């Protein structure tokens, strides 16, 4: 596991892949099982991460 600054905060990578990122603005970005995405997004305070183009 390694740490890297990204997305305006600190990210933790496992074998080079993002696992979790903590934003300096209080957000938390998690890598999840795609099969669980719809049920998780329907919960309060949860939304999909959108890359800015």
Phi and psi in radians as a Rosetta constraint file:
Dihedral C 1 N 2 CA 2 C 2 CIRCULARHARMONIC -2.409 0.35
Dihedral N 2 CA 2 C 2 N 3 CIRCULARHARMONIC 2.800 0.35
Dihedral C 2 N 3 CA 3 C 3 CIRCULARHARMONIC -1.914 0.35
Dihedral N 3 CA 3 C 3 N 4 CIRCULARHARMONIC 2.543 0.35
Dihedral C 3 N 4 CA 4 C 4 CIRCULARHARMONIC -2.682 0.35
Dihedral N 4 CA 4 C 4 N 5 CIRCULARHARMONIC 2.430 0.35
Dihedral C 4 N 5 CA 5 C 5 CIRCULARHARMONIC -1.313 0.35
Dihedral N 5 CA 5 C 5 N 6 CIRCULARHARMONIC 2.163 0.35
Dihedral C 5 N 6 CA 6 C 6 CIRCULARHARMONIC -2.872 0.35
Dihedral N 6 CA 6 C 6 N 7 CIRCULARHARMONIC 2.765 0.35
Dihedral C 6 N 7 CA 7 C 7 CIRCULARHARMONIC 1.024 0.35
Dihedral N 7 CA 7 C 7 N 8 CIRCULARHARMONIC 0.537 0.35
Dihedral C 7 N 8 CA 8 C 8 CIRCULARHARMONIC 1.275 0.35
Dihedral N 8 CA 8 C 8 N 9 CIRCULARHARMONIC 0.379 0.35
Dihedral C 8 N 9 CA 9 C 9 CIRCULARHARMONIC -2.810 0.35
Dihedral N 9 CA 9 C 9 N 10 CIRCULARHARMONIC -2.611 0.35
Dihedral C 9 N 10 CA 10 C 10 CIRCULARHARMONIC -2.030 0.35
Dihedral N 10 CA 10 C 10 N 11 CIRCULARHARMONIC 2.226 0.35
Dihedral C 10 N 11 CA 11 C 11 CIRCULARHARMONIC -1.934 0.35
Dihedral N 11 CA 11 C 11 N 12 CIRCULARHARMONIC 2.626 0.35
Dihedral C 11 N 12 CA 12 C 12 CIRCULARHARMONIC -2.053 0.35
Dihedral N 12 CA 12 C 12 N 13 CIRCULARHARMONIC 2.197 0.35
Dihedral C 12 N 13 CA 13 C 13 CIRCULARHARMONIC -1.994 0.35
Dihedral N 13 CA 13 C 13 N 14 CIRCULARHARMONIC 2.469 0.35
Dihedral C 13 N 14 CA 14 C 14 CIRCULARHARMONIC -2.043 0.35
Dihedral N 14 CA 14 C 14 N 15 CIRCULARHARMONIC 2.061 0.35
Dihedral C 14 N 15 CA 15 C 15 CIRCULARHARMONIC 0.949 0.35
Dihedral N 15 CA 15 C 15 N 16 CIRCULARHARMONIC 0.653 0.35
Dihedral C 15 N 16 CA 16 C 16 CIRCULARHARMONIC 1.444 0.35
Dihedral N 16 CA 16 C 16 N 17 CIRCULARHARMONIC -0.025 0.35
Dihedral C 16 N 17 CA 17 C 17 CIRCULARHARMONIC -1.886 0.35
Dihedral N 17 CA 17 C 17 N 18 CIRCULARHARMONIC 2.382 0.35
Dihedral C 17 N 18 CA 18 C 18 CIRCULARHARMONIC -1.059 0.35
Dihedral N 18 CA 18 C 18 N 19 CIRCULARHARMONIC 2.277 0.35
Dihedral C 18 N 19 CA 19 C 19 CIRCULARHARMONIC -1.918 0.35
Dihedral N 19 CA 19 C 19 N 20 CIRCULARHARMONIC -0.787 0.35
Dihedral C 19 N 20 CA 20 C 20 CIRCULARHARMONIC -2.719 0.35
Dihedral N 20 CA 20 C 20 N 21 CIRCULARHARMONIC 2.584 0.35
Dihedral C 20 N 21 CA 21 C 21 CIRCULARHARMONIC -2.413 0.35
Dihedral N 21 CA 21 C 21 N 22 CIRCULARHARMONIC 2.317 0.35
Dihedral C 21 N 22 CA 22 C 22 CIRCULARHARMONIC -1.850 0.35
Dihedral N 22 CA 22 C 22 N 23 CIRCULARHARMONIC 2.144 0.35
Dihedral C 22 N 23 CA 23 C 23 CIRCULARHARMONIC -1.445 0.35
Dihedral N 23 CA 23 C 23 N 24 CIRCULARHARMONIC 2.591 0.35
Dihedral C 23 N 24 CA 24 C 24 CIRCULARHARMONIC -1.215 0.35
Dihedral N 24 CA 24 C 24 N 25 CIRCULARHARMONIC -0.213 0.35
Dihedral C 24 N 25 CA 25 C 25 CIRCULARHARMONIC -1.722 0.35
Dihedral N 25 CA 25 C 25 N 26 CIRCULARHARMONIC 0.133 0.35
Dihedral C 25 N 26 CA 26 C 26 CIRCULARHARMONIC 1.754 0.35
Dihedral N 26 CA 26 C 26 N 27 CIRCULARHARMONIC -0.045 0.35
Dihedral C 26 N 27 CA 27 C 27 CIRCULARHARMONIC -1.453 0.35
Dihedral N 27 CA 27 C 27 N 28 CIRCULARHARMONIC 2.815 0.35
Dihedral C 27 N 28 CA 28 C 28 CIRCULARHARMONIC -2.321 0.35
Dihedral N 28 CA 28 C 28 N 29 CIRCULARHARMONIC 2.165 0.35
Dihedral C 28 N 29 CA 29 C 29 CIRCULARHARMONIC -1.869 0.35
Dihedral N 29 CA 29 C 29 N 30 CIRCULARHARMONIC 2.176 0.35
Dihedral C 29 N 30 CA 30 C 30 CIRCULARHARMONIC -2.129 0.35
Dihedral N 30 CA 30 C 30 N 31 CIRCULARHARMONIC 2.476 0.35
Dihedral C 30 N 31 CA 31 C 31 CIRCULARHARMONIC -1.552 0.35
Dihedral N 31 CA 31 C 31 N 32 CIRCULARHARMONIC 2.219 0.35
Dihedral C 31 N 32 CA 32 C 32 CIRCULARHARMONIC -2.226 0.35
Dihedral N 32 CA 32 C 32 N 33 CIRCULARHARMONIC 2.981 0.35
Dihedral C 32 N 33 CA 33 C 33 CIRCULARHARMONIC -1.219 0.35
Dihedral N 33 CA 33 C 33 N 34 CIRCULARHARMONIC 2.118 0.35
Dihedral C 33 N 34 CA 34 C 34 CIRCULARHARMONIC -0.953 0.35
Dihedral N 34 CA 34 C 34 N 35 CIRCULARHARMONIC -0.494 0.35
Dihedral C 34 N 35 CA 35 C 35 CIRCULARHARMONIC -1.171 0.35
Dihedral N 35 CA 35 C 35 N 36 CIRCULARHARMONIC -0.354 0.35
Dihedral C 35 N 36 CA 36 C 36 CIRCULARHARMONIC -1.755 0.35
Dihedral N 36 CA 36 C 36 N 37 CIRCULARHARMONIC -0.026 0.35
Dihedral C 36 N 37 CA 37 C 37 CIRCULARHARMONIC -1.009 0.35
Dihedral N 37 CA 37 C 37 N 38 CIRCULARHARMONIC -0.871 0.35
Dihedral C 37 N 38 CA 38 C 38 CIRCULARHARMONIC -1.072 0.35
Dihedral N 38 CA 38 C 38 N 39 CIRCULARHARMONIC -0.746 0.35
Dihedral C 38 N 39 CA 39 C 39 CIRCULARHARMONIC -1.217 0.35
Dihedral N 39 CA 39 C 39 N 40 CIRCULARHARMONIC -0.570 0.35
Dihedral C 39 N 40 CA 40 C 40 CIRCULARHARMONIC -1.313 0.35
Dihedral N 40 CA 40 C 40 N 41 CIRCULARHARMONIC -0.678 0.35
Dihedral C 40 N 41 CA 41 C 41 CIRCULARHARMONIC -1.133 0.35
Dihedral N 41 CA 41 C 41 N 42 CIRCULARHARMONIC -0.439 0.35
Dihedral C 41 N 42 CA 42 C 42 CIRCULARHARMONIC -1.359 0.35
Dihedral N 42 CA 42 C 42 N 43 CIRCULARHARMONIC -0.047 0.35
Dihedral C 42 N 43 CA 43 C 43 CIRCULARHARMONIC -1.500 0.35
Dihedral N 43 CA 43 C 43 N 44 CIRCULARHARMONIC 2.713 0.35
Dihedral C 43 N 44 CA 44 C 44 CIRCULARHARMONIC -1.077 0.35
Dihedral N 44 CA 44 C 44 N 45 CIRCULARHARMONIC 2.451 0.35
Dihedral C 44 N 45 CA 45 C 45 CIRCULARHARMONIC 1.176 0.35
Dihedral N 45 CA 45 C 45 N 46 CIRCULARHARMONIC 0.343 0.35
Dihedral C 45 N 46 CA 46 C 46 CIRCULARHARMONIC -2.106 0.35
Dihedral N 46 CA 46 C 46 N 47 CIRCULARHARMONIC 2.355 0.35
Dihedral C 46 N 47 CA 47 C 47 CIRCULARHARMONIC -2.615 0.35
Dihedral N 47 CA 47 C 47 N 48 CIRCULARHARMONIC 2.855 0.35
Dihedral C 47 N 48 CA 48 C 48 CIRCULARHARMONIC -1.283 0.35
Dihedral N 48 CA 48 C 48 N 49 CIRCULARHARMONIC 2.566 0.35
Dihedral C 48 N 49 CA 49 C 49 CIRCULARHARMONIC -1.394 0.35
Dihedral N 49 CA 49 C 49 N 50 CIRCULARHARMONIC 2.309 0.35
Dihedral C 49 N 50 CA 50 C 50 CIRCULARHARMONIC -2.045 0.35
Dihedral N 50 CA 50 C 50 N 51 CIRCULARHARMONIC 2.157 0.35
Dihedral C 50 N 51 CA 51 C 51 CIRCULARHARMONIC -1.299 0.35
Dihedral N 51 CA 51 C 51 N 52 CIRCULARHARMONIC 2.393 0.35
Dihedral C 51 N 52 CA 52 C 52 CIRCULARHARMONIC -1.521 0.35
Dihedral N 52 CA 52 C 52 N 53 CIRCULARHARMONIC 2.277 0.35
